[in-house]
Amino acid sequence: MIGGTFFFVAFLKLSCYTSIQMYRGEHLSMSQKQNKPTELHRMVDVSTAQLNHSKEQSLLYLRQKLIDTANSFVNDIFQQEPLDSNPTKKELQNILLEKQKDVEGLNKGYAEKARIQAQNVVHEAHRRYFRRLIGRLAHASERIKEKDASRLYYYVPQHIENIITEKQLKELEAFVKQGSTQKALDLFRAVVLEKESHPLDALQVQVIQEMHRQVLQKHQRPQFAKGDDFCLQIHLDYRFVTKHHERIHEMNERAVLIFDEENKQFKTFLSLSNPIPRGKRIQLPICIRERTIKRLDRQGRLKSIVLELSENGVKVKLVFAKQKTNPKPVETCQFAIGRDFGYTNTCTLSVAKIEQTLDEEEVTRLCNLDKEEAKQYLSTHVQEDDNIVERKQFNGKRFLALMNEHSEHIRKLSSQIDGIYNKVERLKGWLVGTLRLAKDAWISKESRFLEENVQRNHQKFFLLLELVEKLKRKRRWLYKKMLGVRKSWFGFVANEEVSLAKKYKAIVIREKLTLKPIEKESIEYKGKAFNKMLSNGARGTYENISGQKLEFWGIGEYGVGAWYTSSTCIKHGLVDKQMRKSQESFVCPLCAKEKNADMNAADVLANYFGLKAIDL
Ligand SMILES: [Zn+2]
């Protein structure tokens, strides 16, 4: 493509285009997949000390050089048309192993990291390309559902949509449904590459071509470090050196953890090989105590070290791995934590002392009660003693305010972006009309026009497009920031939950996540971004975060039906929605005392397995 040209029709679809963010977390999830499922991982942040100028420059160089190398590797193996030659991962690797030898100015170990990343993302891009082709073929007859759409089908060219029949489209779909995916891909190959139409008719061929055109348009060369907030993650093998410095010079690629007892300021250093071959190692002072590592090492094994390089600085993370252990049998548990996940209060935890010995079979039965059975159970079983030994409530006020602030900002940006797109659309109409261009004509940014007003509007058109890109970058950045805020708050709360569970050797009982609609009155509408991140996925996200931590520490987690937990008084065996006076307040007429509704729910959950039948 010639630089500066712009596709007139395609630009309006830019909003669907998402930049590819690699490295971020991807490597870890890949290595998790490759590992035996019995190994659990956990990442721990480690703080680094202020770096001096030369170390900082070396690391910035490493970041840039590694990104450039990875991008050049991507260029070497990326296929514009994967249908043509579909190289296996092994083949991609072989090509790059040759290229890797020619890399200059980058230590071998780092060049290898770049190679592995490049072959993985390219392989994944090719696979995505094939998945998209097959996906479209499988849904050939799918119609566009929006009322005011100008077209009928997603994948059928507009000029034949009234001629082609449902039957013809279903025949295309059958290629995926009956045969293997290979059969479907062979069809694309035959039609697109070999111009072979058999066994399709002319209209079907056009559909295949349209699908291919759409997918090819989306099939873009992956690019490292696209976003401005791009953070490069390098996973390093490591080894310990307790008494420092011996033999380190022999090591080239590995990171070495050094404990230096004689150093007054720092005891721990991460010693990295220099990005430049045969350069002096870089010693990063980091703040972890040897004790911490030893403690974690007893419970989990230090597996690797992750170096995160962004434009703003350096972060170091330790990855711990641990064999998966089954949670202790429920019979041995004397405490249970009830977790209520909510809106105003992100999380409310109650720890209940359980008097009787729990029974696995009974616990399983209680987890699977249906709505009627749950009501029956809760109104005939009680906990008369006050057996709650500790409670913790995490108020989400500040978190919500922060999220709201960002989301308000996103909302404003979005309306700005929409406004600019409208202007762009009008300008486009005007230019196409004035210049008598075809609808899908190419126009160059560098074009010059004699008429002054054409020249002016042409310029304005491209300026607005640039502006819209800038605003969209900002919106992406804010969106990521929101995700970060949520992740760190949920992570903090989940850590508190885990330490509470460890303290009492307790199990955790929570409501089962059902797909019930969100209560409208409890959630104020605050715009799409806010809702998306808080109502729909929030509880699921929290459960994933805490679930992983609980699993890592071998803490049993149980889900019970989400019925009546917020409208039950366990002391009196009363089940009545009326007792929940408001979002905040719960009042049982027999207790006659107001309770925080979330705390009551957490109490009910904590006691769920330990209730005793009422003697009648
Ligand atoms: Zn009561």
Boltz pocket constraint, residues with backbone or C-beta under 6 A from the ligand:
constraints:
  - pocket:
      binder: B
      contacts: [[A, 569], [A, 570], [A, 571], [A, 572], [A, 574], [A, 588], [A, 589], [A, 590], [A, 591], [A, 592]]
      max_distance: 6.0
